Amino acid sequence: MTKYIPVLICVFFTFILFFISFNGSVDKHINTYPNLPAPIGEEKILITSAGQAAEGTILLTIAENLNLEADYRPRALATDLYDYQSVVILLGYSASGLAQTPRSFTDELSRTEQIVKESKRMDLPIILVNLSGGHREDKETIKLFNETAPYADYYIGLKNLRHSDQLISTLKTHHVPTTLVKQLDDISTPFNSAFR
């Protein structure tokens, strides 16, 4: 019987490691897609900013290169949604960008909340995009993300985030399909999949 003790110990530790890794992976797992299996949005697209980061012009260029009909209106209001079939919100707080508007961060947060609520009321799909990854992981951007994520129909972002566990947990809680890409050049495919 003593010659089987090492084997039993190995089997015992194998089961322990299996259950530890299984439980750990379930907590952090999120269904990610290289792109959506079917489009959720239609043109004409409103691209707006939550936090007034300058990356919105990059997203507009991506949309134009994909021949998508889109307008970039970084200061759009909920009352501007009447002319659009989809809403894309670029997440990213910029103190200098916000300084170019007559708004405080509280006003910007309120404007963003009104846009997502009105979009849901009008049954417009909301796509959240974060092009800056770890470069804009300040508390303001995280607050904007937390306020908009419950309303999102799709999220596209970069993988290089320090707070990725928090982001993944929030997206998972709200059942938001997600695509996380390694670099900015990879954004076009999932963005296009949301509309075609």
N, C-alpha and C positions, 0 to 999 in steps of 0.2 A: 504494500500500500504506500509506503514512503517513497517509492520510486515514481509514483504518479503525482506527488505534491508539486514539483516544478511545473508540470503540465497544467495542473489545476490552477496554479497561481497565474500562469500565462493566460489561460482562458478567462479567469476572473478579471485581470487587468484589461484584457481586450474588450470585454463587455463594458467595463467602466469607461474606457476611452471612447467607445462607440457612443454610449449614452451622453457623455459630456459633449462630444463634437456634434451629435444630432441636436441636442437641446440648444447649444450655442448657435448653430446655423439657422434654426427655425426663428430665433429671436431677431436676427439681423437680415433674414432673407426677404427679398422683395422681387416680385416678378418684373424683370426688366426685358425690354424688347429692343432688338436692333432697330426696329421701326414698327409702327402700328400695323396690325394685320389688315385693317380696313380704314379708310379715311373717316375722320370725325368732323372736319370743317369744310366750309365752302368759301369761295371768294365772293365778295370783296372782304379783305382782311384789314382789321385795325391793329396796328402794332403800336403799343404805348409803353411807357416806362413806369415802373414802380420804384421810385428813388432817384430818378433823373440821371442815371448813369449814361454815359455817352455811347455805350455799345449798341444802342438801338439802330444807329446808322449801319452798323455791320449786319444786323439782322435784316434790315431793309434791302441791303445789297444782295444778301443770300436769297431773299424772296424774289427780287428782280432777276437774278441769274436763273432762278427756277421758273421764270415767266409767270409768277403768281401776281395777281392784282392786289396790291397792298398799299396802304398809306402809313407813314410813320408820323404819329402825332404824340410827342412825348408828354404833352400836357392835356391830353384829351379828357373830357368830362363824361359822366354817365349819360348826359343829354346828347352826346355826339354819336351814340351807338346806332341810331336809326338807319344809317346808310351802310351798315356792315352786317355780314353773315357770320363772322368769326372774330374772336378777340385773342390777340397774342400779347402777353404781358412780360416785358423784359424786367427781370429782377436785378436790382443793384443800386445801392445807395451811394450817392456822390454829393459830398458837402458843397463842392464848387458848382455842380450842376444844379443843385437845389437853390443855391445863392442867385442863380440867374432867373429864378421865378419869384413871384411875390408871396410864396408859401413857406410855411415852417414845415418841419418833418411831420408834425401832427396833422397839418393840413394835407400833406402828401399821402399820409396813411389813410386819412378820411376819404380823399379823392379815389384812391385805389379800392377801398372797401365799397364805395358807391358804384364803381365800375363793375366789380365782380358781382355784386348783388343785382344790379340792373341787367347784366348779361345773363344771369341765371333766370331772372324774371322773363326776359325775352327769349329764353332757350337758345342762347348763342353759346357755342363751345368756347371754352377758355383753355388756352395753351400757355403754360408758364415756361419761360426760358431763362436760363442763367448761363451767360456766355463768359463770365469773368472767373468762375470757379473760386479758388482760394484767395484771389486778389481782393474780393469784396465779401469777406466773411465777418463783417462787423455786426454789432447787435441790431443796427437799423435794418440791414438787409435780411437778417434772420427774422426780425419782427414782421417785415413785409411778406416774407415767405410764409410764415405761420398764419398770417391773416388771409392770404390768397389760396393756400393749398387746399382748404376744405371745399373750395368752389371749382378747383381745376379738373379738367377732363383729360389732361396729358401734361407731363413734365419732361423737358429736355434740359440736360445740364452736363457739366463736366465732372469727371470723377475725382479730380484733385482737390477735395475738400477736407478740412480738418474736422468739421462737424458732420461728417457723412452719416454717422449713426443716428444723429438727431433728425437729419433730413429724411433718411430712409424710414425711420420710425413714423414720422408724420405722414409721409406719402402712403405708407402701408396702412396706417389707421384710416385714411380717407379713400383707400382703394383707387389710387391714381396710377394709371399706366405710366411707366417711366422708362426713359432711355438715357443712360449715362454714357458719355463718349470720352475718349482719352484726350482729344484735342479739338480745337475749334474747326478745323477742316472737315471733321466728321459730322458736323451739325446738319449739313444739307440733306442727307438721306432721311433721317427721322423727321426733319421739318417738312420735307416734301410729302412724306407718307401720311402726314396729318390731313393733307388736302387732296391727294391723288392716289 
